[in-house]
């Protein structure tokens, strides 16, 4: 019963954190608030939460990385694949080697394999964490696309490197050829197994839907199970379940373009996945805050074993690691951009110092780092305690907190005065017009021709009255406007129209709710009508 109380308390803390960051006038990163609430919970529940590394890894990472792969803009990946690859794989390798040796030099009590494991797990960045800070800043699309693409794939590369380092630490043996072969196996097989699982599920789902129809509830549940299925299949093959979850998300995104999923399912699924992403990320940071007091005690013991009695050395270690991370990141980004300019691999890239600094400061660590470091085993194969485990977790946690604070302060200063992110109005208008023409050719004309075989009069009435009304509604939904060739004017007119439409919908909802309160209409009818108005507002 105590564990249930703690779990409900943590969910309540995630809820409170979301409310708190919206009402305070000073912008504070949401994860920092959640960490503070976790520390508060630790003071109330003295026993805390006993985390099983394997269970923690399974519950949190597959759905989060699956969702990242599902939702990341694929055109940004195709356009900036060179930069994303260099950041997601090259920078991870440099970080593991450079930071690993620095950590081992500072803390001799931490074995080199453990230091490499710590360096590997702090190498992945977190697009969700930086997105929470940058959402209202208007970071240029090109820079934000690089940050998001890097975060998607360096999760996988960092976690695979972390896995190899942990195996070396627990077994006490390491061979470069074996590690390289293991890296290739877990990567390639992980990607292939995840892609095949998602593709197979899509084929079966489409076949079942075509024969028996679609029910939103089971369809949403199926999407929730895909990342876990991909993870389990890859793990059974001794491959990376994390890479499998990422690949499954990418394939799921592609399969969505088939258009065979109903609008009701998409709306409900989006809402449920948004809630799951918010809850899982929040619980991870609340757990971090809840674990910090105990982790600090274990880390202080590890520091004393290294010859330092003052616990302030923990802060020194954390700051040095962050400085080395920042220096390596800035140097690698600068070198990659200069190389891409010389080889002309990245057309239109921004090579300004401000862009370099935004990319560097935007390398925020978050949920993946915390979830991964929590999976450090408790014991070695010999049965002895894993060396410096609490110190590694504490340093990883400190890197997360410092990177969040630096980004929340630095990004607003760096972005100030830059051109805001733009919306491709011309591309949107072209796509909308093509969609409207396709609707006329493939749908309306077919239906009218079918009516002509039954009744010419009915077909003529539909052609003159119903078809124009349907096209008008479709053009409104697709936001087609021919009022002006000026994109800015179209945008401003659309914003004014949305404000007026929302005001009208709100008045309509209030009138329906008032009738239900007065018992003029039933509450069931009121809910149905309000849901229709809500769907209309969602379309806006």
MIBA-839723 format. One line per 2 residues: their letters; for each residue x, y, z of C-alpha. Coordinates in steps of 0.25 Angstrom, whole numbers, plus 5000, padded with zeros to 4 digits. Example, Ala and Ser with C-alpha at 12.3 -4.5 7.8 and 13.67 -1.06 7.14 Angstrom:
AS> 5049/4982/5031 | 5055/4996/5029
***
This chain:
XX> 5000/5000/5000 | 5012/5009/5003
XX> 5017/5008/4989 | 5003/5011/4983
XX> 5003/5024/4992 | 5017/5028/4987
XX> 5013/5025/4972 | 5000/5034/4973
XX> 5008/5045/4981 | 5018/5045/4969
XX> 5007/5046/4959 | 5001/5058/4967
XX> 5015/5064/4967 | 5016/5064/4952
XX> 5002/5070/4951 | 5006/5081/4962
XX> 5019/5084/4954 | 5011/5086/4941
XX> 5002/5096/4948 | 5013/5103/4956
XX> 5022/5106/4944 | 5010/5113/4937
XX> 5006/5122/4949 | 5020/5127/4953
XX> 5024/5140/4946 | 5039/5135/4945
XX> 5042/5124/4934 | 5047/5112/4941
XX> 5050/5099/4934 | 5039/5089/4937
XX> 5049/5078/4940 | 5055/5086/4951
XX> 5042/5088/4958 | 5039/5073/4957
XX> 5053/5070/4963 | 5050/5080/4975
XX> 5036/5073/4977 | 5043/5059/4977
XX> 5053/5064/4988 | 5040/5069/4996
XX> 5034/5055/4994 | 5047/5049/4999
XX> 5045/5056/5012 | 5031/5052/5014
XX> 5033/5037/5011 | 5046/5033/5018
XX> 5047/5019/5011 | 5047/5025/4997
XX> 5046/5017/4984 | 5054/5004/4982
XX> 5057/5005/4967 | 5060/4992/4959
XX> 5069/4996/4948 | 5064/4986/4938
XX> 5049/4990/4941 | 5052/5005/4941
XX> 5059/5004/4927 | 5048/4996/4921
XX> 5036/5005/4926 | 5042/5018/4923
XX> 5051/5018/4911 | 5044/5010/4900
XX> 5031/5018/4899 | 5039/5032/4900
XX> 5049/5028/4889 | 5038/5022/4881
XX> 5030/5035/4881 | 5042/5043/4878
XX> 5044/5035/4865 | 5030/5035/4862
XX> 5028/5051/4863 | 5042/5056/4858
XX> 5041/5064/4845 | 5046/5054/4834
XX> 5049/5065/4824 | 5059/5072/4834
XX> 5066/5058/4836 | 5067/5057/4821
XX> 5072/5071/4819 | 5082/5071/4830
XX> 5086/5056/4831 | 5101/5059/4830
XX> 5100/5069/4842 | 5091/5060/4850
XX> 5100/5048/4848 | 5113/5055/4852
XX> 5106/5060/4865 | 5099/5047/4868
XX> 5110/5038/4866 | 5123/5045/4865
XX> 5121/5054/4877 | 5116/5042/4885
XX> 5129/5035/4882 | 5138/5047/4885
XX> 5130/5050/4898 | 5132/5036/4903
XX> 5147/5036/4901 | 5150/5050/4905
XX> 5140/5051/4917 | 5143/5037/4922
XX> 5158/5039/4923 | 5155/5053/4930
XX> 5146/5046/4940 | 5155/5035/4943
XX> 5167/5045/4945 | 5158/5053/4955
XX> 5153/5041/4963 | 5163/5029/4963
XX> 5153/5021/4971 | 5144/5020/4959
XX> 5149/5010/4950 | 5152/5014/4936
XX> 5141/5005/4930 | 5131/5011/4940
XX> 5136/5025/4936 | 5133/5022/4921
XX> 5119/5017/4925 | 5117/5030/4932
XX> 5122/5038/4920 | 5114/5030/4910
XX> 5101/5032/4918 | 5103/5047/4919
XX> 5106/5048/4904 | 5091/5048/4899
XX> 5083/5061/4899 | 5069/5062/4901
XX> 5060/5069/4891 | 5048/5069/4901
XX> 5056/5076/4911 | 5061/5087/4902
XX> 5048/5088/4895 | 5041/5092/4908
XX> 5051/5103/4909 | 5051/5107/4895
XX> 5037/5106/4891 | 5034/5121/4893
XX> 5047/5126/4889 | 5045/5124/4874
XX> 5058/5117/4871 | 5061/5116/4856
XX> 5055/5104/4849 | 5069/5099/4844
XX> 5076/5100/4857 | 5064/5093/4865
XX> 5064/5082/4854 | 5078/5079/4857
XX> 5076/5078/4872 | 5064/5069/4871
XX> 5070/5060/4860 | 5083/5059/4869
XX> 5075/5056/4881 | 5067/5045/4874
XX> 5080/5037/4870 | 5090/5040/4880
XX> 5080/5034/4890 | 5082/5021/4883
XX> 5097/5022/4881 | 5100/5027/4895
XX> 5092/5016/4901 | 5099/5005/4892
XX> 5112/5011/4897 | 5107/5011/4911
XX> 5103/4996/4910 | 5117/4992/4905
XX> 5124/5000/4916 | 5115/4994/4927
XX> 5118/4980/4922 | 5132/4983/4922
XX> 5131/4988/4936 | 5123/4976/4942
XX> 5131/4965/4935 | 5145/4972/4936
XX> 5149/4969/4922 | 5149/4978/4910
XX> 5153/4975/4895 | 5153/4985/4885
XX> 5149/4975/4874 | 5138/4969/4882
XX> 5133/4982/4886 | 5132/4987/4872
XX> 5126/4974/4867 | 5116/4975/4878
XX> 5113/4990/4875 | 5110/4986/4860
XX> 5101/4974/4864 | 5093/4982/4875
XX> 5091/4994/4866 | 5088/4987/4852
XX> 5079/4976/4858 | 5073/4986/4867
XX> 5069/4995/4856 | 5064/4984/4847
XX> 5056/4976/4858 | 5049/4989/4862
XX> 5046/4993/4847 | 5040/4979/4844
XX> 5032/4979/4857 | 5025/4992/4854
XX> 5024/4989/4839 | 5017/4975/4842
XX> 5008/4982/4852 | 5004/4992/4842
XX> 5001/4981/4831 | 4992/4973/4841
XX> 4985/4985/4846 | 4982/4990/4832
XX> 4977/4976/4828 | 4968/4975/4840
XX> 4963/4989/4839 | 4959/4987/4824
XX> 4951/4974/4827 | 4945/4978/4841
XX> 4946/4993/4842 | 4953/5001/4853
XX> 4951/5003/4868 | 4958/5015/4874
XX> 4961/5008/4887 | 4968/4996/4882
XX> 4975/5004/4872 | 4981/5014/4882
XX> 4985/5002/4891 | 4992/4995/4880
XX> 5000/5008/4878 | 5004/5007/4892
XX> 5009/4993/4891 | 5017/4994/4879
XX> 5030/5000/4886 | 5030/4989/4896
XX> 5028/4978/4886 | 5040/4984/4878
XX> 5048/4985/4891 | 5045/4970/4895
XX> 5048/4965/4881 | 5061/4972/4880
XX> 5066/4968/4894 | 5062/4953/4891
XX> 5072/4954/4879 | 5083/4961/4889
XX> 5081/4974/4881 | 5078/4988/4885
XX> 5063/4989/4890 | 5065/5004/4890
XX> 5069/5005/4875 | 5058/4996/4872
XX> 5048/5005/4879 | 5054/5017/4871
XX> 5053/5009/4858 | 5039/5005/4861
XX> 5035/5020/4863 | 5041/5024/4850
XX> 5033/5013/4842 | 5021/5016/4850
XX> 5022/5030/4845 | 5023/5026/4831
XX> 5012/5016/4832 | 5003/5027/4836
XX> 5004/5034/4823 | 4995/5023/4817
XX> 4983/5030/4823 | 4976/5018/4827
XX> 4974/5022/4842 | 4961/5029/4845
XX> 4961/5044/4850 | 4955/5039/4863
XX> 4966/5030/4866 | 4977/5040/4862
XX> 4971/5051/4872 | 4970/5041/4883
XX> 4983/5035/4881 | 4990/5048/4880
XX> 4984/5053/4894 | 4988/5040/4901
XX> 5002/5040/4896 | 5004/5054/4900
XX> 4999/5050/4914 | 5008/5038/4914
XX> 5020/5047/4910 | 5017/5057/4920
XX> 5015/5047/4931 | 5027/5038/4928
XX> 5037/5050/4927 | 5031/5056/4939
XX> 5032/5044/4948 | 5046/5042/4943
XX> 5050/5055/4949 | 5042/5054/4961
XX> 5049/5041/4964 | 5062/5048/4962
XX> 5059/5058/4973 | 5054/5047/4982
XX> 5066/5039/4980 | 5076/5050/4981
XX> 5078/5050/4997 | 5081/5036/4997
XX> 5090/5037/4985 | 5097/5049/4991
XX> 5101/5041/5003 | 5106/5029/4995
XX> 5114/5039/4986 | 5120/5046/4998
XX> 5125/5032/5002 | 5132/5030/4989
XX> 5138/5043/4989 | 5144/5040/5003
XX> 5150/5027/4997 | 5157/5036/4986
XX> 5165/5043/4997 | 5156/5056/4998
XX> 5148/5058/5011 | 5140/5071/5007
XX> 5127/5068/5000 | 5129/5081/4992
XX> 5138/5073/4983 | 5125/5067/4977
XX> 5121/5081/4972 | 5135/5082/4966
XX> 5134/5069/4959 | 5121/5072/4953
XX> 5125/5086/4948 | 5138/5081/4942
XX> 5130/5070/4935 | 5120/5080/4930
XX> 5132/5090/4925 | 5138/5078/4918
XX> 5125/5074/4911 | 5122/5088/4907
XX> 5137/5090/4901 | 5136/5077/4893
XX> 5122/5080/4888 | 5126/5094/4883
XX> 5139/5089/4877 | 5132/5078/4870
XX> 5121/5086/4865 | 5131/5097/4860
XX> 5139/5086/4853 | 5127/5079/4846
XX> 5121/5092/4841 | 5135/5097/4835
XX> 5137/5083/4829 | 5123/5083/4823
XX> 5125/5097/4818 | 5138/5093/4811
XX> 5132/5080/4805 | 5119/5088/4802
XX> 5111/5077/4809 | 5101/5086/4817
XX> 5095/5096/4808 | 5089/5108/4815
XX> 5095/5105/4828 | 5096/5116/4838
XX> 5111/5117/4842 | 5110/5129/4851
XX> 5116/5129/4865 | 5102/5131/4871
XX> 5097/5119/4864 | 5109/5111/4869
XX> 5106/5115/4883 | 5091/5112/4882
XX> 5094/5098/4877 | 5104/5096/4889
XX> 5095/5102/4900 | 5084/5094/4894
XX> 5091/5081/4897 | 5082/5079/4910
XX> 5083/5066/4917 | 5070/5060/4922
XX> 5061/5047/4923 | 5069/5038/4915
XX> 5082/5041/4923 | 5075/5039/4936
XX> 5067/5027/4932 | 5080/5020/4927
XX> 5089/5023/4939 | 5078/5018/4948
XX> 5080/5004/4941 | 5095/5003/4946
XX> 5095/4989/4952 | 5095/4988/4967
XX> 5105/4976/4967 | 5117/4971/4959
XX> 5117/4957/4954 | 5126/4954/4965
XX> 5115/4958/4975 | 5122/4970/4980
XX> 5115/4984/4980 | 5116/4992/4966
XX> 5128/5002/4969 | 5124/5016/4970
XX> 5110/5014/4966 | 5104/5025/4975
XX> 5115/5035/4970 | 5112/5032/4956
XX> 5097/5034/4958 | 5100/5047/4965
XX> 5109/5053/4955 | 5099/5049/4944
XX> 5088/5056/4951 | 5097/5068/4954
XX> 5100/5069/4939 | 5085/5069/4936
XX> 5082/5080/4946 | 5094/5089/4942
XX> 5090/5087/4927 | 5076/5091/4929
XX> 5080/5103/4937 | 5090/5108/4927
XX> 5080/5106/4915 | 5069/5113/4923
XX> 5078/5125/4925 | 5086/5125/4912
XX> 5076/5121/4901 | 5067/5134/4903
XX> 5079/5143/4903 | 5085/5136/4890
XX> 5072/5135/4883 | 5068/5150/4885
XX> 5067/5158/4872 | 5068/5146/4863
XX> 5058/5144/4852 | 5047/5135/4858
XX> 5043/5121/4852 | 5035/5123/4840
XX> 5023/5115/4835 | 5024/5110/4820
XX> 5011/5117/4815 | 5014/5115/4800
XX> 5016/5100/4802 | 5004/5099/4811
XX> 4995/5106/4801 | 5000/5097/4790
XX> 4998/5084/4798 | 4984/5089/4802
XX> 4980/5092/4787 | 4985/5079/4782
XX> 4977/5072/4793 | 4964/5080/4789
XX> 4966/5076/4775 | 4968/5062/4778
XX> 4955/5062/4787 | 4948/5067/4774
XX> 4954/5057/4765 | 4954/5044/4773
XX> 4942/5046/4783 | 4932/5056/4779
XX> 4931/5053/4764 | 4931/5038/4767
XX> 4919/5040/4776 | 4912/5049/4767
XX> 4914/5039/4755 | 4908/5028/4764
XX> 4896/5036/4767 | 4894/5039/4752
XX> 4892/5024/4750 | 4880/5025/4760
XX> 4874/5038/4758 | 4879/5050/4749
XX> 4871/5060/4757 | 4877/5056/4770
XX> 4891/5056/4764 | 4889/5070/4758
XX> 4884/5075/4771 | 4896/5070/4778
XX> 4905/5076/4768 | 4899/5090/4769
XX> 4897/5090/4784 | 4903/5080/4792
XX> 4917/5079/4785 | 4920/5094/4786
XX> 4917/5093/4801 | 4926/5081/4803
XX> 4937/5088/4796 | 4935/5101/4804
XX> 4936/5093/4817 | 4949/5086/4812
XX> 4956/5098/4807 | 4953/5105/4821
XX> 4959/5092/4828 | 4971/5093/4819
XX> 4972/5108/4821 | 4972/5111/4806
XX> 4972/5126/4804 | 4973/5134/4791
XX> 4970/5147/4797 | 4985/5152/4795
XX> 4998/5147/4790 | 5004/5153/4802
XX> 5007/5142/4812 | 5008/5152/4824
XX> 4994/5157/4821 | 4988/5143/4819
XX> 4994/5139/4833 | 4988/5152/4840
XX> 4975/5149/4833 | 4975/5135/4838
XX> 4978/5139/4852 | 4967/5148/4853
XX> 4958/5138/4847 | 4962/5128/4857
XX> 4960/5137/4869 | 4946/5140/4864
XX> 4943/5126/4861 | 4947/5122/4875
XX> 4939/5133/4882 | 4927/5128/4874
XX> 4929/5113/4878 | 4931/5117/4893
XX> 4918/5125/4893 | 4911/5113/4886
XX> 4917/5103/4897 | 4912/5112/4908
XX> 4898/5113/4902 | 4897/5097/4901
XX> 4903/5095/4915 | 4893/5105/4921
XX> 4881/5097/4914 | 4887/5085/4921
XX> 4887/5091/4934 | 4873/5096/4933
XX> 4869/5082/4929 | 4863/5087/4916
XX> 4872/5076/4909 | 4878/5064/4914
XX> 4893/5064/4919 | 4896/5053/4908
XX> 4891/5061/4897 | 4899/5073/4903
XX> 4912/5065/4903 | 4910/5060/4889
XX> 4908/5074/4883 | 4919/5080/4891
XX> 4928/5069/4886 | 4925/5073/4872
XX> 4928/5088/4875 | 4941/5083/4882
XX> 4945/5076/4869 | 4943/5088/4861
XX> 4952/5096/4870 | 4963/5085/4870
XX> 4962/5087/4854 | 4966/5102/4856
***
